Amino acid sequence: MSDQAAPTKTISDFEAKLAEADKAVAQFDKDDKTAIARVRGFLRDNPTMIPALVLVISVLGFGMANSRFLGLNALTTVLQQVTVTGFVALAQTMVILTAGIDLSVGEILVMSSLIMGNIAVTDGWPTPIAILIGIFVGTAMGIFNGVLVAKVKLPPFIVTLGTLSIFRALKLAYSHSESIRPADIDANAPSLLFFGRRLEFLFTKTGATVTFGMVMLLIMAAIAWYVLNRTAWGRHVHALGDDPDAAMLSGIAVDSTIISVYGVAGFICGFASWVAIGRVGSVSPIGFETINLDSITAVVIGGTSLFGGRGSIVGSVLGAIIVGVFITGLSLAGVDSYWQTFATGSLVIIAVALDQYLRRASK
């Protein structure tokens, strides 16, 4: 008698029972989200909607308080006032998308304008060459920041805090703390004032004040939006901000991308210096002292996350306009300047808190 026991069931026995098995498809309970969860997810996926709604509500609110605010003249004046801030906010947006920050953008802007003004007005060089040199210097300053961040592996905050002081010292040494008067610019290099000129032939009868600088801001914003959303480089920037380690493992040249981002930011600030000269009509080494914080404020209010990877060029422009609307609206209402600053600071805190709330929605 064999020690091995015979099987009690054969394969055919199992196949016969298979026909009796339940053939129903597995079903899972549907996760019905609440209305708040849906709104939260929508705002997370469409960060531009928040500043857009804030802008509309602000304009309507200040318009109800003071009917003059709804006039084309007042609204276009707001746009004119935030033109330079809008340009610098575009540069800041690209840097913050990589989870970095650039505290030296204001000094790059002023240094580039000083170089343009001195070469064209004081030294008598052709204005186009002076403009190109100014933009080149701004780009080089941005690349310098990027190299320190990418190659030396220093935190962006520390790097740009240091270059903030370095560039400030260089601009004062270069300019000898002397300004260039509007009359001198108008006499020797009037092309530097181009972006401050108004489009009179289109808006003479409406009372609106539209300058070439405002139009150029829209063009630059459109270009930046396309580059960030429709090119491989833009996708690399977003990926780098989301997770630099994953970006590196996926084949993205992290160091080169970081350097290029800071270089592009420097280029935009260099170009913005030309717009700034036309905006104020002069060149001063102590001009635009608050543009660093103003640009960060516009970017944060516009919905760009300080943690990188999520943001919007359109939102940053809207953020700059929102700040201008609040300051102008409060001024027309007779509110003191320190309360205007209080309101701007409150907007920043609310924007960061909302960003944290929306980021938790994705976890």
Secondary structure as UniProt FT lines:
FT   HELIX           11..18
FT   TURN            19..20
FT   HELIX           35..45
FT   TURN            47..48
FT   HELIX           49..65
FT   HELIX           67..70
FT   HELIX           72..81
FT   HELIX           83..97
FT   TURN            98..99
FT   TURN            103..104
FT   HELIX           105..117
FT   HELIX           118..122
FT   HELIX           127..150
FT   HELIX           156..175
FT   TURN            176..177
FT   HELIX           182..188
FT   HELIX           190..196
FT   HELIX           200..203
FT   TURN            204..207
FT   HELIX           212..230
FT   HELIX           232..242
FT   HELIX           244..249
FT   TURN            250..251
FT   HELIX           254..280
FT   TURN            285..286
FT   TURN            289..290
FT   HELIX           291..301
FT   TURN            302..303
FT   TURN            306..307
FT   HELIX           313..332
FT   TURN            333..334
FT   HELIX           337..361
//
